[in-house]
């Protein structure tokens, strides 16, 4: 019996220890840099950010004391989503509790995103962070750290509590002349000796490495006041500073899928050969002479074909096909301006609308992407035809010029040919990951929710800039309602990407734009290289963004964001799993000791109870009755005596 009691003691102790440890979690803490109101001006503010994980279902909760002027709930959700995606898994079995405590009301917003992400990654992976560091920046797809405002004020705030370093987004090292002017006005507030203040080198502004056009080098400024200011590009790089681990930026070798390359080459040849034929027809129709406007259009189209030839020779077949498509729209419009009349306009519109390509008879990620590309082009064709018919109707009423209607018709025709060309990808037979209709429905719902949240966040800062994006969102919602889950998924990804562009570029100067795009393309390249099934949409946009980088960095930014959002599309069709490196953060020593003591005491107490069970309480008998019972033997005793006698 003894051995069972000791076994029971051990089991009770172990269970109590485990049970207790689930409630005595450690938590990640970071100093949060913010902005707060100081009369009419803004100044650097400080807050404490805490993150605790508890068993749950993937929900995110945030609390701020006092309340921030912009809700931080969405920042927390973005950080959690991005970090879990970076860890290649879901976090559906735990809830995330973010708490911000400040002495005064701070202005929230996206600048806390990077700090949320660092805390989230540290807590999920069980890493301790250096609390003498802080970071300010947005968090974007692929774990990119984006620039934010108020950097000088935040650096001053960090220095006031003797933090050792502040991490900022790469490319945001230099402040413009407005910030520098404010610096001169507040120079006397710096905690430096009067002797240094009065030196001529300060008056000239050169001590801070202020350039001739009044830009302030924040790294040099930080060095002067005694704090390190460090530029970082990604969450991975930021974590290397917070955890004091080496950061090795690996060189990514992106292997292009041979089937994709060959098919894209064919598509480019088809569209570019079409350009040559259309060009010849235009020259024939305009044999007499171009008017001034037509001549400019023709020249633009020729310029597109020349760019297409250049990219084709470089093996950039998607960009080549895109420029040929643009040329084809212009050539087709020039032809229609000569050939389309009021009598044949309707027939041409019917002919363009008539052609359909493929029903939903696929179940692989590769064919899903092909279907999305083809169907999206057909869908655009239909909208263009509707718009062309509306404009033509107004023309018949003398309310509009037929020129605009003809252009829409030309665009619709070439969009149709583009869809036909892309359908070539359906002919490729490769082993690919399969999915079900339910997988597709849930992926649409998940991406739609992400897009809605991201757009809602961007609207806080730029409500007007997202007018067209809101229309795309409405269409995605309609696609979901109509069970067109493929287009719902694609449009939701586009909405999220366009919202990301607004958020990531809102503090970026023109000269920083190239840096931002290159960083996004580098991350997109990394994600594309990690995919099991080659992401044909993402790689196509990646190529196109690279081709636009020098001439049109704003468009390059948009297409790089498309590439990022579509690069890991297959994660929405994988079975949910825990992140690769998730581990519970080690409990503090005092917490472990408390669990041990409580477990031991509980187990020991239970064993003692079993070892010495309570005796039943006997009923008290009066003394007289006791004496009678002692004198008078019981019936059993009398019977035994009689037997013995």
C-alpha positions in Angstrom: 0.0 0.0 0.0 2.9 2.3 0.8 4.3 2.3 -2.8 0.9 3.3 -4.2 0.7 6.3 -1.8 4.1 7.5 -2.9 3.1 7.0 -6.5 0.0 9.0 -5.8 2.1 11.8 -4.2 4.3 12.0 -7.3 1.3 12.1 -9.7 -0.5 14.8 -7.7 2.7 16.9 -7.5 3.4 16.6 -11.2 -0.2 17.5 -12.2 -0.3 20.4 -9.8 3.0 21.7 -11.1 1.9 21.5 -14.7 -1.5 23.1 -13.9 0.1 25.9 -12.0 2.7 26.6 -14.6 0.0 27.3 -17.2 -1.2 30.2 -15.2 2.2 31.6 -14.2 3.3 32.7 -17.7 6.2 35.0 -18.3 5.4 38.0 -20.5 7.4 40.1 -23.0 7.9 43.7 -22.2 9.2 46.5 -24.5 9.4 50.3 -24.2 7.1 51.8 -26.7 8.0 55.1 -28.4 5.0 57.3 -29.3 3.9 60.9 -29.9 1.8 62.9 -27.4 0.2 66.3 -27.4 2.0 69.1 -25.6 -0.2 72.1 -26.0 -0.3 72.9 -29.8 2.9 70.9 -30.4 3.7 67.2 -30.5 6.5 65.7 -28.4 8.0 62.3 -27.9 6.0 60.0 -25.5 6.8 56.8 -23.8 4.7 53.8 -22.9 5.1 50.2 -21.7 4.1 47.4 -24.0 3.3 44.0 -22.5 2.3 40.8 -24.3 1.0 37.6 -22.6 -0.1 34.4 -24.4 -2.9 32.3 -23.0 -4.7 29.2 -24.3 -7.4 30.3 -26.7 -8.5 30.3 -30.4 -6.2 32.9 -32.1 -8.0 36.0 -30.8 -6.2 39.3 -30.2 -7.1 41.6 -27.3 -5.5 45.0 -26.6 -5.9 47.4 -23.8 -4.4 50.9 -23.4 -4.2 53.0 -20.3 -5.1 55.7 -20.9 -6.9 55.3 -24.2 -4.9 56.2 -27.3 -6.4 58.6 -29.9 -6.2 55.9 -32.6 -7.1 52.4 -31.8 -4.1 50.0 -31.5 -6.3 46.9 -31.9 -5.7 46.6 -35.7 -1.9 47.1 -35.3 -1.8 44.3 -32.8 -3.8 42.0 -35.2 -1.5 42.8 -38.1 1.6 42.1 -36.1 0.1 38.7 -34.9 -0.9 37.7 -38.5 2.4 38.7 -40.0 4.5 37.0 -37.4 2.5 33.8 -37.5 2.8 33.8 -41.3 6.5 34.3 -41.0 6.7 31.3 -38.7 4.8 29.3 -41.4 1.9 28.3 -39.3 -1.2 29.5 -37.5 -1.6 30.5 -33.9 -5.2 29.3 -33.5 -4.7 27.6 -30.1 -3.7 30.7 -28.2 -5.0 34.2 -27.5 -2.8 37.3 -27.6 -3.2 39.9 -24.8 -1.4 43.2 -25.6 -1.4 45.9 -23.0 -0.1 49.4 -23.3 0.4 51.6 -20.2 1.4 55.2 -20.5 1.5 58.2 -18.1 -0.5 60.4 -20.5 -2.6 59.9 -23.6 -0.4 59.0 -26.5 -1.3 59.0 -30.2 -1.4 55.5 -31.5 -1.5 54.3 -35.0 0.8 52.2 -37.3 4.1 53.3 -35.8 3.6 50.7 -33.0 3.4 47.8 -35.5 7.1 46.9 -35.5 7.2 46.9 -31.7 4.1 44.7 -31.6 5.7 42.3 -34.1 9.0 42.1 -32.1 7.1 41.3 -28.9 4.9 38.7 -30.7 7.9 36.9 -32.2 9.8 36.9 -29.0 6.8 35.5 -27.0 6.0 32.8 -29.6 9.6 31.7 -29.9 10.5 31.9 -26.2 13.3 34.5 -26.7 14.2 37.1 -24.2 14.5 40.7 -25.5 16.8 43.5 -24.5 14.5 46.0 -22.8 17.1 48.8 -23.3 16.2 48.8 -27.0 13.1 50.1 -28.7 11.8 50.2 -32.2 9.4 52.5 -34.1 8.0 51.6 -37.5 5.2 49.9 -39.3 5.0 46.2 -39.9 4.2 45.1 -43.4 3.9 42.0 -45.5 6.9 39.8 -45.5 8.0 41.3 -42.1 9.2 44.6 -43.6 9.7 47.5 -41.2 8.2 50.6 -42.7 9.1 54.3 -41.9 7.0 56.5 -39.6 7.0 60.1 -38.5 8.1 61.9 -35.3 11.5 60.2 -35.3 13.5 63.0 -33.6 10.9 63.4 -30.9 10.9 59.7 -30.2 14.6 59.5 -30.1 14.7 62.3 -27.6 12.1 60.4 -25.5 14.1 57.2 -25.6 17.2 59.1 -24.5 15.4 60.6 -21.6 15.0 57.2 -20.0 18.6 56.1 -21.0 17.6 53.5 -23.6 20.8 52.3 -25.4 19.4 52.2 -29.0 16.4 53.0 -31.2 15.7 51.0 -34.3 14.1 52.8 -37.2 13.1 51.8 -40.8 15.8 51.7 -43.4 15.7 54.8 -45.5 14.4 57.1 -42.8 17.7 58.3 -41.5 17.5 61.8 -42.8 14.9 64.4 -41.7 13.6 67.2 -43.9 14.2 70.9 -43.3 11.0 71.4 -41.3 12.3 69.1 -38.6 15.7 70.7 -38.7 14.1 74.1 -38.2 12.4 72.8 -35.2 15.7 71.4 -34.0 17.3 74.8 -34.1 14.4 76.3 -32.2 14.7 73.7 -29.4 18.5 73.4 -29.4 18.7 74.9 -25.9 16.6 72.0 -24.6 19.3 69.5 -25.2 21.1 68.1 -22.2 24.5 69.3 -23.1 26.9 71.7 -21.4 26.6 75.5 -22.0 30.1 75.5 -23.3 29.2 73.1 -26.1 26.0 75.0 -26.9 27.9 78.2 -27.4 30.5 76.8 -29.9 30.4 78.1 -33.4 30.2 74.6 -34.8 26.7 74.2 -33.2 25.6 77.5 -34.6 26.7 76.5 -38.1 24.7 73.3 -37.7 27.5 71.1 -38.9 27.9 69.2 -35.6 24.7 67.2 -36.4 25.8 66.5 -39.9 23.1 68.8 -41.3 23.6 69.2 -45.0 23.3 72.3 -47.2 19.6 71.6 -47.9 18.8 71.4 -44.1 18.4 67.6 -43.7 19.3 66.1 -40.3 21.2 62.8 -40.1 19.4 61.1 -37.2 22.2 58.6 -36.7 24.7 61.4 -36.1 22.2 63.2 -34.0 21.7 60.1 -31.8 25.4 59.7 -31.5 25.7 63.3 -30.2 23.0 63.0 -27.5 24.3 59.5 -26.5 22.0 56.9 -28.1 22.5 54.6 -31.0 20.1 55.0 -33.9 20.0 51.9 -36.1 18.3 51.4 -39.5 16.7 48.0 -40.1 14.8 46.5 -43.0 13.0 43.5 -41.7 11.6 41.9 -38.5 14.3 39.3 -38.7 17.1 41.9 -38.7 15.4 43.8 -35.8 15.2 40.7 -33.8 18.9 40.1 -34.1 19.5 43.4 -32.2 16.8 42.7 -29.6 18.2 39.2 -28.9 21.8 40.0 -29.5 22.2 37.3 -32.1 24.2 37.5 -35.4 22.2 38.5 -38.5 23.3 37.0 -41.7 21.5 38.3 -44.8 21.4 35.2 -47.0 21.9 35.6 -50.7 18.7 34.2 -52.4 19.0 32.2 -55.6 15.6 32.2 -57.2 15.1 29.2 -59.4 12.6 29.9 -62.2 10.2 27.1 -62.9 10.9 25.8 -66.4 7.3 25.2 -67.3 6.5 28.8 -66.3 9.4 30.2 -68.3 8.5 28.3 -71.4 4.8 29.1 -71.2 5.4 32.8 -70.4 7.8 33.0 -73.4 5.0 31.6 -75.7 2.5 34.1 -74.3 4.9 36.9 -74.9 5.6 35.8 -78.5 1.8 35.5 -79.1 1.1 39.0 -77.9 4.2 40.6 -79.5 3.5 39.0 -82.8 0.0 40.4 -82.6 1.6 43.8 -82.0 3.5 43.5 -85.3 0.3 42.6 -87.2 -1.7 45.4 -85.7 1.0 47.9 -86.4 1.1 46.9 -90.1 -2.7 47.3 -90.3 -2.5 50.7 -88.6 0.1 51.9 -91.1 -2.1 50.7 -93.9 -5.2 52.4 -92.6 -3.4 55.7 -92.0 -1.5 55.6 -95.2 -2.5 59.2 -96.0 -1.3 60.7 -92.7 -1.7 60.7 -88.9 -3.3 63.6 -87.2 -1.3 65.1 -84.3 -3.1 63.0 -81.6 -2.9 59.8 -83.6 0.7 60.2 -84.4 1.5 60.6 -80.7 -0.5 57.5 -79.8 1.3 55.5 -82.6 4.7 56.7 -81.3 3.8 55.6 -77.7 2.8 52.2 -79.0 6.1 51.8 -80.9 7.9 52.8 -77.7 6.1 50.0 -75.8 7.1 47.4 -78.4 10.7 48.5 -78.2 10.7 48.0 -74.4 9.0 44.6 -74.9 11.9 43.5 -77.2 14.4 44.6 -74.6 12.8 42.7 -71.8 12.3 39.6 -74.0 16.0 39.5 -74.7 16.6 39.7 -71.0 14.3 36.7 -70.3 11.8 38.9 -68.6 8.9 37.5 -70.5 6.0 38.7 -68.4 7.2 42.4 -68.7 7.6 41.8 -72.4 4.1 40.5 -72.7 2.7 43.4 -70.6 4.3 46.1 -72.8 3.1 44.3 -76.0 -0.4 44.2 -74.5 -0.2 48.0 -73.9 0.9 48.6 -77.4 -1.9 46.4 -78.8 -4.6 48.4 -77.0 -3.2 51.6 -78.6 -2.9 50.0 -82.1 -6.5 48.5 -81.8 -7.9 51.8 -80.7 -6.3 53.6 -83.8 -7.8 50.9 -86.0 -11.3 51.2 -84.4 -11.2 54.9 -84.8 -11.1 54.3 -88.5 -13.3 51.2 -88.8 -16.0 51.3 -86.2 -19.2 53.1 -87.0 -22.5 53.5 -85.3 -23.9 50.6 -87.4 -21.2 48.0 -86.5 -20.4 49.0 -82.9 -23.1 46.7 -81.3 -22.1 43.7 -83.4 -18.4 44.1 -82.5 -19.4 44.4 -78.8 -21.5 41.2 -79.1 -18.6 39.3 -80.7 -16.1 40.3 -78.0 -18.6 39.3 -75.2 -19.4 35.9 -76.7 -16.2 34.1 -76.1 -15.8 32.1 -72.8 -12.7 30.0 -71.9 -12.9 27.5 -69.1 -15.3 26.3 -66.4 -14.2 25.6 -62.8 -12.8 22.1 -63.5 -9.5 22.4 -61.6 -8.3 21.4 -58.1 -4.7 22.4 -58.0 -3.0 25.6 -56.9 -1.3 26.1 -60.3 -4.5 25.9 -62.2 -6.3 28.0 -59.6 -3.8 30.8 -60.3 -4.3 30.3 -64.1 -8.1 30.4 -63.7 -7.9 33.6 -61.6 -5.7 35.3 -64.2 -7.9 34.3 -67.1 -11.2 34.9 -65.3 -10.1 38.3 -64.0 -9.3 39.4 -67.6 -12.6 38.1 -68.8 -14.4 39.9 -66.0 -12.6 43.2 -66.9 -13.6 42.5 -70.5 -17.2 42.4 -69.5 -17.0 45.6 -67.5 -15.3 47.4 -70.4 -18.0 46.2 -72.8 -20.7 47.5 -70.4 -19.0 50.8 -70.1 -18.5 51.0 -73.9 -22.2 50.3 -74.5 -23.2 53.0 -72.0 -21.0 55.5 -73.6 -22.3 54.5 -77.1 -25.9 54.9 -75.9 -25.0 58.4 -74.7 -23.4 59.1 -78.0 -26.6 58.2 -79.8 -28.4 60.7 -77.6 -25.8 63.3 -78.6 -24.6 63.3 -74.9 -21.1 61.9 -75.5 -18.4 61.5 -78.0 -18.1 58.0 -79.6 -14.3 58.2 -79.2 -14.4 57.2 -75.5 -16.8 54.3 -76.3 -14.4 53.1 -79.1 -11.4 53.1 -76.7 -13.3 51.0 -74.2 -14.2 48.6 -76.9 -10.6 48.3 -78.1 -9.4 47.7 -74.6 -12.0 45.0 -74.1 -11.0 43.2 -77.3 -7.3 43.1 -76.3 -8.2 42.0 -72.8 -10.0 39.1 -74.3 -6.9 38.1 -76.4 -4.7 38.5 -73.2 -7.1 36.0 -71.4 -6.8 33.6 -74.3 -3.1 33.8 -74.2 -2.9 33.1 -70.5 -5.2 30.1 -70.8 -2.1 28.3 -72.3 -1.1 27.6 -68.7 -4.0 25.1 -68.4 -2.2 22.9 -70.9 0.7 22.2 -68.4 0.3 18.9 -66.6 2.3 18.8 -63.4 2.0 17.3 -59.9 0.6 20.0 -57.7 -1.1 20.3 -54.3 -4.8 19.7 -54.4 -7.6 21.4 -52.5 -11.3 21.2 -52.0 -14.2 23.7 -52.6 -14.3 24.1 -48.8 -10.6 25.0 -48.7 -11.3 27.7 -51.4 -14.3 29.1 -49.5 -12.4 29.4 -46.2 -9.4 30.9 -48.0 -11.6 33.6 -49.5 -13.2 34.3 -46.1 -9.8 34.6 -44.4 -8.2 36.8 -47.1 -11.4 39.0 -47.2 -11.2 39.6 -43.5 -7.5 40.5 -43.7 -8.2 42.9 -46.6 -11.1 44.6 -44.8 -9.1 45.2 -41.7 -6.1 46.5 -43.6 -8.3 48.9 -45.7 -10.1 50.1 -42.6 -6.7 50.9 -41.1 -5.5 52.8 -44.1 -8.7 54.7 -44.3 -7.9 56.3 -40.9 -5.1 58.2 -42.6 -6.0 58.4 -46.2 -9.8 58.0 -46.7 -9.9 59.7 -50.2 -6.9 57.8 -51.7 -8.7 54.5 -51.3 -11.8 55.3 -53.4 -11.0 52.8 -56.2 -9.8 50.2 -53.7 -13.2 50.4 -51.9 -14.9 49.5 -55.2 -12.5 46.5 -55.5 -13.5 45.5 -52.0 -17.2 45.7 -52.8 -16.6 43.5 -55.8 -14.7 41.0 -53.6 -17.6 40.9 -51.2 -20.0 40.3 -54.1 -17.7 37.5 -55.4 -17.8 35.8 -52.0 -21.6 36.1 -51.9 -21.9 34.7 -55.4 -19.5 31.8 -54.5 -16.9 33.1 -57.0 -14.3 32.3 -54.3 -11.4 32.5 -56.8 -11.9 36.1 -57.7 -12.8 36.9 -54.1 -9.4 35.6 -53.1 -7.6 37.5 -55.8 -9.4 40.8 -55.3 -9.0 40.6 -51.5 -5.3 40.2 -52.1 -5.2 43.3 -54.3 -7.2 45.3 -51.8 -4.8 44.4 -49.0 -1.8 45.2 -51.3 -3.1 48.6 -52.2 -3.8 49.4 -48.6 -0.3 48.3 -47.7 1.1 50.7 -50.3 -0.7 53.6 -48.7 0.5 52.6 -45.2 4.1 51.8 -46.1 4.6 54.9 -48.2 2.9 57.6 -46.2 6.1 58.7 -44.5 8.4 58.0 -47.5 10.0 60.8 -49.4 10.6 60.5 -53.2 14.3 59.7 -52.8 13.4 56.9 -50.3 11.0 55.2 -52.6 13.6 53.2 -54.5 14.9 51.8 -51.3 11.5 50.8 -50.1 10.7 49.1 -53.4 14.0 47.2 -53.5 13.4 46.0 -49.9 9.9 44.8 -50.8 11.2 43.0 -53.9 14.0 41.3 -51.9 11.4 40.0 -49.4 9.1 38.9 -52.3 12.0 37.1 -53.9 12.7 35.2 -50.6 9.0 34.2 -50.2 8.7 33.1 -53.9 11.9 31.0 -53.5 10.4 29.2 -50.5 7.2 28.0 -52.2 6.7 24.4 -53.0 4.5 25.2 -56.0 5.9 28.0 -58.1 3.6 31.1 -57.7 3.1 32.2 -61.3 1.1 35.3 -60.4 3.5 36.5 -57.7 6.6 36.0 -59.9 5.0 37.7 -62.8 4.3 40.8 -60.7 7.8 40.6 -59.2 9.3 40.7 -62.7 7.1 43.6 -63.8 7.9 45.6 -60.6 11.6 45.2 -61.4 11.1 46.4 -64.9 9.3 49.6 -63.7 11.7 50.4 -60.9 13.8 53.0 -62.8 11.1 54.7 -64.8 8.0 54.4 -62.5 8.9 53.6 -58.9 5.4 54.3 -57.7 3.9 51.6 -60.0 6.8 49.4 -59.1 5.8 49.8 -55.4 2.3 48.7 -56.2 3.3 45.6 -58.2 5.9 44.6 -55.6 3.1 44.7 -53.0 1.0 42.5 -55.3 3.9 40.1 -55.5 4.2 40.0 -51.8 0.5 39.3 -51.2 0.3 36.6 -53.8 3.6 34.9 -53.2 2.4 32.6 -50.4 -1.1 32.0 -51.6 -0.8 28.3 -50.9 -0.7 28.9 -47.1 -4.5 29.4 -47.3 -4.9 25.8 -48.5 -2.6 24.1 -46.0 -3.8 22.3 -42.9 -3.4 24.6 -40.0 -0.3 23.8 -37.9 1.8 25.3 -35.2 4.6 27.6 -36.2 7.9 25.9 -36.8 9.8 27.3 -33.9 7.0 28.0 -31.4 8.1 27.2 -27.8 6.8 28.3 -24.4 8.9 31.1 -22.9 10.8 29.9 -19.9 9.1 30.7 -16.6 10.9 33.0 -14.1 12.8 31.1 -11.5 10.6 32.4 -8.6 7.5 31.3 -10.5 9.0 27.8 -11.0 9.9 27.6 -7.3 6.4 28.6 -6.3 4.9 25.9 -8.5 7.2 23.4 -7.1 6.4 24.3 -3.5 2.6 24.4 -4.1 2.7 21.1 -5.9 4.7 19.4 -3.2 2.5 20.7 -0.4 -0.7 19.7 -2.2 0.6 16.2 -2.9 1.9 15.8 0.7 -1.3 17.0 2.1 -3.3 14.5 0.1 -1.1 11.6 1.1 -1.4 12.6 4.8 -5.2 12.5 4.5 -5.0 9.1 3.0 -2.5 7.8 5.6 -4.5 9.0 8.6 -8.2 8.6 7.8 -10.7 10.3 10.1 -12.3 7.9 12.7 -16.0 7.9 13.1 -17.3 10.0 15.9 -18.9 7.7 18.6 -22.0 8.6 20.4 -21.4 9.6 24.0 -23.0 7.4 26.6 -24.0 8.7 30.1 -21.8 7.4 33.0 -24.7 5.5 34.7 -25.5 3.7 31.4 -21.8 2.9 31.0 -21.6 1.3 34.5 -24.7 -0.8 33.8 -23.3 -2.0 30.6 -20.1 -3.0 32.3 -22.0 -5.0 35.0 -24.6 -6.5 32.7 -23.2 -8.8 30.0 -24.7 -8.8 26.6 -26.9 -11.6 25.3 -24.0 -12.9 23.2 -21.7 -13.1 26.2 -24.4 -14.9 28.4 -25.0 -17.4 25.6 -21.3 -18.1 25.3 -21.0 -18.6 29.0 -23.9 -21.0 29.1 -22.3 -23.0 26.2 -19.0 -23.3 28.1 -20.8 -24.5 31.2 
